[in-house]
Amino acid sequence: MNMRVTNDTIEMLQYQLKRYKAMKKGAACQSLQFKLHKLMSQTPTI
């Protein structure tokens, strides 16, 4: 269950990042990119 929540969170952050990039919001992109990398580094790979 926890892995599913993590995957959903990663997908949500990736979606938001695409939206912010389209709107040219640099600071928001950097913040989301940081959160995304941090979360992905904590997630074990299969």
C-alpha positions as CSV (number, residue, x, y, z in Angstrom):
1,M,0.0,0.0,0.0
2,N,2.8,2.4,0.9
3,M,4.5,1.8,-2.5
4,R,1.3,2.7,-4.3
5,V,1.0,6.0,-2.4
6,T,4.6,6.8,-3.2
7,N,4.1,6.1,-6.9
8,D,0.9,8.2,-6.9
9,T,2.8,11.0,-5.3
10,I,5.6,10.8,-7.9
11,E,3.1,10.8,-10.7
12,M,1.4,13.9,-9.2
13,L,4.7,15.8,-8.8
14,Q,5.7,14.9,-12.4
15,Y,2.3,16.2,-13.7
16,Q,2.6,19.4,-11.6
17,L,6.2,19.9,-12.9
18,K,5.0,19.7,-16.5
19,R,2.3,22.2,-15.8
20,Y,4.6,24.7,-14.1
21,K,7.2,24.3,-16.9
22,A,4.4,25.1,-19.4
23,M,3.5,28.3,-17.4
24,K,7.3,29.2,-17.2
25,K,7.3,29.3,-13.3
26,G,11.0,28.7,-12.6
27,A,10.9,28.9,-8.8
28,A,8.0,26.4,-8.6
29,C,9.7,24.1,-11.0
30,Q,12.9,24.0,-8.9
31,S,11.0,23.3,-5.7
32,L,9.0,20.5,-7.3
33,Q,12.2,19.1,-9.0
34,F,13.9,19.0,-5.5
35,K,10.9,17.2,-3.9
36,L,10.7,14.7,-6.8
37,H,14.4,13.8,-6.7
38,K,14.3,13.4,-2.9
39,L,11.2,11.2,-3.1
40,M,12.7,9.1,-6.0
41,S,15.9,8.6,-4.1
42,Q,14.1,7.2,-1.1
43,T,12.0,4.8,-3.2
44,P,13.5,1.4,-3.6
45,T,13.8,0.1,-7.2
46,I,12.4,-3.2,-8.2
